[in-house]
Amino acid sequence: MGESGLKVVFYNGTVIVENAGQTVAVGKQSGKLYCMDFDLKHQRSDRAMVTGQVEQQVGLWHLRYGHLGNDNLLKLAKKNIVSGMQIDDAGHERLLCKACISESSRTSSIGKSQ
C-alpha cells in the first residue's frame, strides 16, 4: 500500500487507510489479523467493476493463504473448500503479486544431487 501512495496507520487495535488525506478504509484487529471492508469509490462500467472485484478477491485470497498460486486458489474455490471464497476463472490469470515476482527472481532452482 505504501508504494501506491496510501497511508496506513495501526493504532490501538484499529487500522486506517488514507489516500490524499481521505479515509478510504478502516479495520479492526481480530487476533493477529485486521479485518477490513473496502468500498469502490470510482464509477466504472458494470463489466469493469465485476472484473475489478474478481481481481480484488483473487488478490485478497492470495495474501490470506500466504501467496498461494492462482491455480491452487482456483481449485480451492471450485471445490468449495473455503467458506466465503467467491472467485472463478475470470481474471485469475492477471494477478501479479510484486512480492512473488521479486522472490521468484531472487531464488534459483536446485539441481539434482549426484
N, C-alpha and C positions, 0 to 999 in steps of 0.2 A: 504494500500500500504506500510505503514511503516513496518508492520510485515514481508512482503516479501523481505525486504532489499532495496526497491526502495526509492529514494529521491524525494520528491515533493516540488517544490518551487513556491510560489504565489508571483508575483511582478507586480505592475503597469498594472493590467488587463490581465496578462498572467500567465499561469501555465505551468511549465516544469517538466516532469517526467524523472528521470535519473536512470540508472541501471549500477553500477560499473563505473561511470563517463561518460557513453554514454547516450545521449539524446534518449529516446525511444518514447516520445510523447510530443506534445506541444498543448496548447489550449488557446483560447481567451475568455474573460469574455463577457457574454451576459446577461445583467440584473444582477441577483444574482447567475447565474449558469456559469459554464465554459464548453464550447463545445470543445470536443477533438476527434481527429481521431487517431486510433491505427493501426499499421501495424504489421502483423505477420512476424517475422524475421526467425523463425526456419523452416527448411524443414521437412514436415511431409507427410504421405500418404494422398491422397485425402479424404478418409473416416475420418481419424483423424482430418484433417483440418475442414471438414464440422461439425463434432461433436464439435470441439473446438469453432467454430463460433456460433453454436447454443447455447452452454453453455454461451458464452460471451454475446450474445443477451439477453438471459433469465436473466442473472445477471444484465445487464445494465438496463433492464426494471423493474426488481425487485427493484433496487435502485431508479430509476426515480419515481416510484409510491409508494414511502415510505414503502418499504419492503412488498409489496402486495404478497400474497401467489401464488405459482406456478399454482394451478388450476385456480385461478381468472385471472392470466396473460394469460393463455391459452384461456380462454373464450373471453377476450378482442381481442386477435389475431384472433381467429376463426370467430368472428362476425365482423371483420374489423372495430372495434370501434375506434381504434387508428391509425392514418395515419403513415405509415412507420414501424409499428411493424411487423416484419417478424420472427415469431417463430412458431414451431409446436411441436407435441408430442415428437419428438426425443430429448432426453437429458434433458427435463424439470424436470424429477423426480430426477435427480442427483444434482440439485442446492442446495448447502448447504451454507447458509449465517451464518457466525460466530456470527454476531450481533443478528440475530433472534434466533439462538440456545441458545446463552447466556441469552437473555431476557426471553425466554420461560422456561429456567431452574430456573430463579430467581422468576418468578411470580407463584402464586398458584391459583388454581381455587376457585371461590367464591361460597360457598354453598347456598342452597335455604334459603330464610328468613322464619322464623316461625311465 
